[in-house]
């Protein structure tokens, strides 16, 4: 099985239910996003211009949404890098396992919602870039 590339990370536009008193965006397992959600968390109170992330997952899929404000996601497959801007609450980024990702350039007051396919497991994380490069290199 081949390793994913930065181009396998998909920007997905989510449905919007418009209402004059505010909009709603529903997300269902394996319908709007390509996996079942087992964990949800969000990042907030991040000073403007700061970065988060800088790791990869062995098994976990993630779907990131800028529910407020904006930030960029720097994707790296070990050969190619790609920068994706997230700045709409109805737009998210699917990051498959085996991809190095860093959330960068947060605007002040941003909130990053993360939907994950797996429960938290420290052993699923690759936090060292050299270890990531080794993980990506076929045996």
Biotite code that builds the C-alpha atoms (Angstrom):
import biotite.structure as struc

atoms = struc.array([
    struc.Atom([0.000, 0.000, 0.000], chain_id="A", res_id=1, res_name="UNK", atom_name="CA", element="C"),
    struc.Atom([1.406, 3.401, -0.949], chain_id="A", res_id=2, res_name="UNK", atom_name="CA", element="C"),
    struc.Atom([1.896, 6.235, 1.506], chain_id="A", res_id=3, res_name="UNK", atom_name="CA", element="C"),
    struc.Atom([-0.427, 9.244, 1.149], chain_id="A", res_id=4, res_name="UNK", atom_name="CA", element="C"),
    struc.Atom([0.916, 12.454, -0.352], chain_id="A", res_id=5, res_name="UNK", atom_name="CA", element="C"),
    struc.Atom([0.066, 16.038, 0.575], chain_id="A", res_id=6, res_name="UNK", atom_name="CA", element="C"),
    struc.Atom([-2.376, 15.946, -2.359], chain_id="A", res_id=7, res_name="UNK", atom_name="CA", element="C"),
    struc.Atom([-4.382, 13.204, -0.618], chain_id="A", res_id=8, res_name="UNK", atom_name="CA", element="C"),
    struc.Atom([-5.270, 15.744, 2.080], chain_id="A", res_id=9, res_name="UNK", atom_name="CA", element="C"),
    struc.Atom([-8.677, 16.975, 0.945], chain_id="A", res_id=10, res_name="UNK", atom_name="CA", element="C"),
    struc.Atom([-10.403, 20.281, 1.551], chain_id="A", res_id=11, res_name="UNK", atom_name="CA", element="C"),
    struc.Atom([-14.053, 19.388, 2.088], chain_id="A", res_id=12, res_name="UNK", atom_name="CA", element="C"),
    struc.Atom([-16.894, 21.874, 1.948], chain_id="A", res_id=13, res_name="UNK", atom_name="CA", element="C"),
    struc.Atom([-19.522, 20.997, 4.521], chain_id="A", res_id=14, res_name="UNK", atom_name="CA", element="C"),
    struc.Atom([-23.267, 21.541, 4.128], chain_id="A", res_id=15, res_name="UNK", atom_name="CA", element="C"),
    struc.Atom([-24.740, 24.792, 5.379], chain_id="A", res_id=16, res_name="UNK", atom_name="CA", element="C"),
    struc.Atom([-28.311, 25.197, 6.516], chain_id="A", res_id=17, res_name="UNK", atom_name="CA", element="C"),
    struc.Atom([-29.060, 28.893, 6.103], chain_id="A", res_id=18, res_name="UNK", atom_name="CA", element="C"),
    struc.Atom([-31.357, 30.729, 8.485], chain_id="A", res_id=19, res_name="UNK", atom_name="CA", element="C"),
    struc.Atom([-31.783, 34.464, 9.033], chain_id="A", res_id=20, res_name="UNK", atom_name="CA", element="C"),
    struc.Atom([-30.983, 33.928, 12.715], chain_id="A", res_id=21, res_name="UNK", atom_name="CA", element="C"),
    struc.Atom([-27.769, 32.009, 11.976], chain_id="A", res_id=22, res_name="UNK", atom_name="CA", element="C"),
    struc.Atom([-26.406, 29.059, 10.021], chain_id="A", res_id=23, res_name="UNK", atom_name="CA", element="C"),
    struc.Atom([-25.925, 25.424, 11.005], chain_id="A", res_id=24, res_name="UNK", atom_name="CA", element="C"),
    struc.Atom([-23.347, 22.995, 9.608], chain_id="A", res_id=25, res_name="UNK", atom_name="CA", element="C"),
    struc.Atom([-24.072, 19.329, 10.373], chain_id="A", res_id=26, res_name="UNK", atom_name="CA", element="C"),
    struc.Atom([-21.340, 16.672, 10.280], chain_id="A", res_id=27, res_name="UNK", atom_name="CA", element="C"),
    struc.Atom([-22.220, 12.966, 10.256], chain_id="A", res_id=28, res_name="UNK", atom_name="CA", element="C"),
    struc.Atom([-19.852, 10.028, 10.570], chain_id="A", res_id=29, res_name="UNK", atom_name="CA", element="C"),
    struc.Atom([-18.645, 8.720, 7.196], chain_id="A", res_id=30, res_name="UNK", atom_name="CA", element="C"),
    struc.Atom([-20.999, 11.021, 5.287], chain_id="A", res_id=31, res_name="UNK", atom_name="CA", element="C"),
    struc.Atom([-19.535, 14.540, 5.154], chain_id="A", res_id=32, res_name="UNK", atom_name="CA", element="C"),
    struc.Atom([-16.133, 13.298, 6.312], chain_id="A", res_id=33, res_name="UNK", atom_name="CA", element="C"),
    struc.Atom([-14.483, 10.018, 5.241], chain_id="A", res_id=34, res_name="UNK", atom_name="CA", element="C"),
    struc.Atom([-14.311, 8.321, 8.655], chain_id="A", res_id=35, res_name="UNK", atom_name="CA", element="C"),
    struc.Atom([-16.210, 7.734, 11.889], chain_id="A", res_id=36, res_name="UNK", atom_name="CA", element="C"),
    struc.Atom([-15.397, 10.212, 14.665], chain_id="A", res_id=37, res_name="UNK", atom_name="CA", element="C"),
    struc.Atom([-14.177, 8.729, 17.947], chain_id="A", res_id=38, res_name="UNK", atom_name="CA", element="C"),
    struc.Atom([-12.704, 11.873, 19.520], chain_id="A", res_id=39, res_name="UNK", atom_name="CA", element="C"),
    struc.Atom([-13.405, 15.609, 19.320], chain_id="A", res_id=40, res_name="UNK", atom_name="CA", element="C"),
    struc.Atom([-11.242, 18.404, 20.686], chain_id="A", res_id=41, res_name="UNK", atom_name="CA", element="C"),
    struc.Atom([-10.542, 22.037, 19.925], chain_id="A", res_id=42, res_name="UNK", atom_name="CA", element="C"),
    struc.Atom([-7.645, 24.443, 20.190], chain_id="A", res_id=43, res_name="UNK", atom_name="CA", element="C"),
    struc.Atom([-8.277, 27.993, 21.427], chain_id="A", res_id=44, res_name="UNK", atom_name="CA", element="C"),
    struc.Atom([-6.655, 30.955, 23.205], chain_id="A", res_id=45, res_name="UNK", atom_name="CA", element="C"),
    struc.Atom([-3.732, 30.614, 20.813], chain_id="A", res_id=46, res_name="UNK", atom_name="CA", element="C"),
    struc.Atom([-1.836, 33.908, 20.527], chain_id="A", res_id=47, res_name="UNK", atom_name="CA", element="C"),
    struc.Atom([-1.972, 35.451, 17.035], chain_id="A", res_id=48, res_name="UNK", atom_name="CA", element="C"),
    struc.Atom([0.784, 34.179, 14.753], chain_id="A", res_id=49, res_name="UNK", atom_name="CA", element="C"),
    struc.Atom([1.535, 31.104, 16.888], chain_id="A", res_id=50, res_name="UNK", atom_name="CA", element="C"),
    struc.Atom([1.813, 27.489, 15.709], chain_id="A", res_id=51, res_name="UNK", atom_name="CA", element="C"),
    struc.Atom([0.534, 24.121, 16.993], chain_id="A", res_id=52, res_name="UNK", atom_name="CA", element="C"),
    struc.Atom([0.728, 20.514, 15.916], chain_id="A", res_id=53, res_name="UNK", atom_name="CA", element="C"),
    struc.Atom([4.002, 19.536, 14.216], chain_id="A", res_id=54, res_name="UNK", atom_name="CA", element="C"),
    struc.Atom([3.450, 15.785, 14.363], chain_id="A", res_id=55, res_name="UNK", atom_name="CA", element="C"),
    struc.Atom([2.056, 12.859, 12.382], chain_id="A", res_id=56, res_name="UNK", atom_name="CA", element="C"),
    struc.Atom([-0.216, 9.938, 13.233], chain_id="A", res_id=57, res_name="UNK", atom_name="CA", element="C"),
    struc.Atom([0.325, 6.273, 12.430], chain_id="A", res_id=58, res_name="UNK", atom_name="CA", element="C"),
    struc.Atom([-3.397, 5.329, 12.279], chain_id="A", res_id=59, res_name="UNK", atom_name="CA", element="C"),
    struc.Atom([-5.520, 8.374, 13.116], chain_id="A", res_id=60, res_name="UNK", atom_name="CA", element="C"),
    struc.Atom([-7.391, 10.411, 10.496], chain_id="A", res_id=61, res_name="UNK", atom_name="CA", element="C"),
    struc.Atom([-8.070, 14.017, 11.440], chain_id="A", res_id=62, res_name="UNK", atom_name="CA", element="C"),
    struc.Atom([-10.491, 16.626, 10.119], chain_id="A", res_id=63, res_name="UNK", atom_name="CA", element="C"),
    struc.Atom([-9.682, 20.254, 11.010], chain_id="A", res_id=64, res_name="UNK", atom_name="CA", element="C"),
    struc.Atom([-12.121, 23.173, 10.855], chain_id="A", res_id=65, res_name="UNK", atom_name="CA", element="C"),
    struc.Atom([-11.496, 26.844, 11.627], chain_id="A", res_id=66, res_name="UNK", atom_name="CA", element="C"),
    struc.Atom([-14.797, 27.382, 13.438], chain_id="A", res_id=67, res_name="UNK", atom_name="CA", element="C"),
    struc.Atom([-13.674, 30.921, 14.275], chain_id="A", res_id=68, res_name="UNK", atom_name="CA", element="C"),
    struc.Atom([-10.881, 33.009, 12.799], chain_id="A", res_id=69, res_name="UNK", atom_name="CA", element="C"),
    struc.Atom([-8.311, 31.458, 10.498], chain_id="A", res_id=70, res_name="UNK", atom_name="CA", element="C"),
    struc.Atom([-5.065, 29.529, 10.383], chain_id="A", res_id=71, res_name="UNK", atom_name="CA", element="C"),
    struc.Atom([-2.994, 27.608, 7.873], chain_id="A", res_id=72, res_name="UNK", atom_name="CA", element="C"),
    struc.Atom([-2.043, 23.938, 7.879], chain_id="A", res_id=73, res_name="UNK", atom_name="CA", element="C"),
    struc.Atom([1.433, 23.071, 6.644], chain_id="A", res_id=74, res_name="UNK", atom_name="CA", element="C"),
    struc.Atom([1.317, 19.522, 5.285], chain_id="A", res_id=75, res_name="UNK", atom_name="CA", element="C"),
    struc.Atom([4.458, 17.490, 4.658], chain_id="A", res_id=76, res_name="UNK", atom_name="CA", element="C"),
    struc.Atom([4.687, 13.964, 3.225], chain_id="A", res_id=77, res_name="UNK", atom_name="CA", element="C"),
    struc.Atom([8.459, 13.775, 3.555], chain_id="A", res_id=78, res_name="UNK", atom_name="CA", element="C"),
    struc.Atom([9.039, 14.951, -0.022], chain_id="A", res_id=79, res_name="UNK", atom_name="CA", element="C"),
    struc.Atom([6.524, 17.700, -0.738], chain_id="A", res_id=80, res_name="UNK", atom_name="CA", element="C"),
    struc.Atom([5.001, 20.441, 1.383], chain_id="A", res_id=81, res_name="UNK", atom_name="CA", element="C"),
    struc.Atom([1.618, 22.101, 0.871], chain_id="A", res_id=82, res_name="UNK", atom_name="CA", element="C"),
    struc.Atom([0.052, 25.025, 2.739], chain_id="A", res_id=83, res_name="UNK", atom_name="CA", element="C"),
    struc.Atom([-3.737, 25.060, 3.154], chain_id="A", res_id=84, res_name="UNK", atom_name="CA", element="C"),
    struc.Atom([-5.665, 28.063, 4.513], chain_id="A", res_id=85, res_name="UNK", atom_name="CA", element="C"),
    struc.Atom([-8.700, 27.320, 6.679], chain_id="A", res_id=86, res_name="UNK", atom_name="CA", element="C"),
    struc.Atom([-10.876, 30.390, 7.176], chain_id="A", res_id=87, res_name="UNK", atom_name="CA", element="C"),
    struc.Atom([-14.520, 29.316, 6.894], chain_id="A", res_id=88, res_name="UNK", atom_name="CA", element="C"),
    struc.Atom([-16.548, 27.320, 9.465], chain_id="A", res_id=89, res_name="UNK", atom_name="CA", element="C"),
    struc.Atom([-18.114, 25.251, 6.644], chain_id="A", res_id=90, res_name="UNK", atom_name="CA", element="C"),
    struc.Atom([-14.769, 24.145, 5.210], chain_id="A", res_id=91, res_name="UNK", atom_name="CA", element="C"),
    struc.Atom([-12.459, 21.517, 6.675], chain_id="A", res_id=92, res_name="UNK", atom_name="CA", element="C"),
    struc.Atom([-9.279, 19.634, 5.884], chain_id="A", res_id=93, res_name="UNK", atom_name="CA", element="C"),
    struc.Atom([-9.052, 15.839, 5.985], chain_id="A", res_id=94, res_name="UNK", atom_name="CA", element="C"),
    struc.Atom([-5.563, 14.687, 7.000], chain_id="A", res_id=95, res_name="UNK", atom_name="CA", element="C"),
    struc.Atom([-5.012, 10.932, 6.560], chain_id="A", res_id=96, res_name="UNK", atom_name="CA", element="C"),
    struc.Atom([-2.552, 8.972, 8.711], chain_id="A", res_id=97, res_name="UNK", atom_name="CA", element="C"),
    struc.Atom([1.128, 9.185, 7.802], chain_id="A", res_id=98, res_name="UNK", atom_name="CA", element="C"),
    struc.Atom([1.122, 12.938, 7.124], chain_id="A", res_id=99, res_name="UNK", atom_name="CA", element="C"),
    struc.Atom([3.194, 15.500, 9.058], chain_id="A", res_id=100, res_name="UNK", atom_name="CA", element="C"),
    struc.Atom([0.973, 18.484, 9.855], chain_id="A", res_id=101, res_name="UNK", atom_name="CA", element="C"),
    struc.Atom([1.514, 21.807, 11.611], chain_id="A", res_id=102, res_name="UNK", atom_name="CA", element="C"),
    struc.Atom([-1.144, 24.431, 12.239], chain_id="A", res_id=103, res_name="UNK", atom_name="CA", element="C"),
    struc.Atom([0.482, 27.828, 11.725], chain_id="A", res_id=104, res_name="UNK", atom_name="CA", element="C"),
    struc.Atom([-0.281, 31.557, 11.561], chain_id="A", res_id=105, res_name="UNK", atom_name="CA", element="C"),
    struc.Atom([-3.347, 31.559, 13.807], chain_id="A", res_id=106, res_name="UNK", atom_name="CA", element="C"),
    struc.Atom([-5.320, 34.770, 13.765], chain_id="A", res_id=107, res_name="UNK", atom_name="CA", element="C"),
    struc.Atom([-6.120, 36.169, 17.196], chain_id="A", res_id=108, res_name="UNK", atom_name="CA", element="C"),
    struc.Atom([-9.214, 34.512, 18.670], chain_id="A", res_id=109, res_name="UNK", atom_name="CA", element="C"),
    struc.Atom([-9.138, 31.488, 16.344], chain_id="A", res_id=110, res_name="UNK", atom_name="CA", element="C"),
    struc.Atom([-10.720, 28.198, 17.297], chain_id="A", res_id=111, res_name="UNK", atom_name="CA", element="C"),
    struc.Atom([-9.592, 24.984, 15.580], chain_id="A", res_id=112, res_name="UNK", atom_name="CA", element="C"),
    struc.Atom([-12.036, 22.084, 15.841], chain_id="A", res_id=113, res_name="UNK", atom_name="CA", element="C"),
    struc.Atom([-10.471, 18.637, 15.377], chain_id="A", res_id=114, res_name="UNK", atom_name="CA", element="C"),
    struc.Atom([-12.488, 15.506, 14.641], chain_id="A", res_id=115, res_name="UNK", atom_name="CA", element="C"),
    struc.Atom([-10.363, 12.365, 15.010], chain_id="A", res_id=116, res_name="UNK", atom_name="CA", element="C"),
    struc.Atom([-10.927, 8.768, 13.950], chain_id="A", res_id=117, res_name="UNK", atom_name="CA", element="C"),
    struc.Atom([-9.217, 7.319, 17.044], chain_id="A", res_id=118, res_name="UNK", atom_name="CA", element="C"),
    struc.Atom([-9.240, 7.788, 20.779], chain_id="A", res_id=119, res_name="UNK", atom_name="CA", element="C"),
    struc.Atom([-6.124, 9.437, 22.185], chain_id="A", res_id=120, res_name="UNK", atom_name="CA", element="C"),
    struc.Atom([-3.144, 7.066, 22.051], chain_id="A", res_id=121, res_name="UNK", atom_name="CA", element="C"),
    struc.Atom([0.317, 8.502, 22.638], chain_id="A", res_id=122, res_name="UNK", atom_name="CA", element="C"),
    struc.Atom([1.855, 5.588, 20.673], chain_id="A", res_id=123, res_name="UNK", atom_name="CA", element="C"),
    struc.Atom([-0.022, 6.738, 17.550], chain_id="A", res_id=124, res_name="UNK", atom_name="CA", element="C"),
    struc.Atom([1.867, 10.053, 17.519], chain_id="A", res_id=125, res_name="UNK", atom_name="CA", element="C"),
    struc.Atom([5.140, 10.629, 15.683], chain_id="A", res_id=126, res_name="UNK", atom_name="CA", element="C"),
    struc.Atom([6.533, 13.805, 17.251], chain_id="A", res_id=127, res_name="UNK", atom_name="CA", element="C"),
    struc.Atom([10.089, 13.764, 15.882], chain_id="A", res_id=128, res_name="UNK", atom_name="CA", element="C"),
    struc.Atom([10.553, 14.684, 12.210], chain_id="A", res_id=129, res_name="UNK", atom_name="CA", element="C"),
    struc.Atom([13.486, 12.262, 11.710], chain_id="A", res_id=130, res_name="UNK", atom_name="CA", element="C"),
    struc.Atom([11.315, 9.446, 13.095], chain_id="A", res_id=131, res_name="UNK", atom_name="CA", element="C"),
    struc.Atom([8.579, 10.529, 10.683], chain_id="A", res_id=132, res_name="UNK", atom_name="CA", element="C"),
    struc.Atom([11.013, 10.332, 7.733], chain_id="A", res_id=133, res_name="UNK", atom_name="CA", element="C"),
    struc.Atom([11.976, 6.800, 8.840], chain_id="A", res_id=134, res_name="UNK", atom_name="CA", element="C"),
    struc.Atom([8.276, 5.875, 9.148], chain_id="A", res_id=135, res_name="UNK", atom_name="CA", element="C"),
    struc.Atom([7.687, 7.091, 5.582], chain_id="A", res_id=136, res_name="UNK", atom_name="CA", element="C"),
    struc.Atom([10.671, 5.187, 4.143], chain_id="A", res_id=137, res_name="UNK", atom_name="CA", element="C"),
    struc.Atom([9.722, 1.687, 2.928], chain_id="A", res_id=138, res_name="UNK", atom_name="CA", element="C"),
    struc.Atom([11.614, -1.130, 4.653], chain_id="A", res_id=139, res_name="UNK", atom_name="CA", element="C"),
])
